[in-house]
Amino acid sequence: MKTVYDVQQVLLKYGTLIYTGDRIGDLELMDMELYELFSYRFIEKETYMIGKLILKKEIARLKGTE
């Protein structure tokens, strides 16, 4: 995984599609869903950690705190 799109594809694989119209809100919901998949052991730790990092970087970029 390298992009937010890649994280979306992982979530979509498990039936989760997130679009609320608020980009930061979408990213935060994606982060929560990624955690749920990891906590139920649907995804591996490496996939979870990489996805979380990608989402956090994008949230920071959008908020201008990078």
Secondary structure by P-SEA (a helix, b strand, c coil): cccaaaaaaaaaaabbbbbcccaaaaaaaaaaaaaaaaaaccccaaaaaaaaaaaaaaaaaaaccc
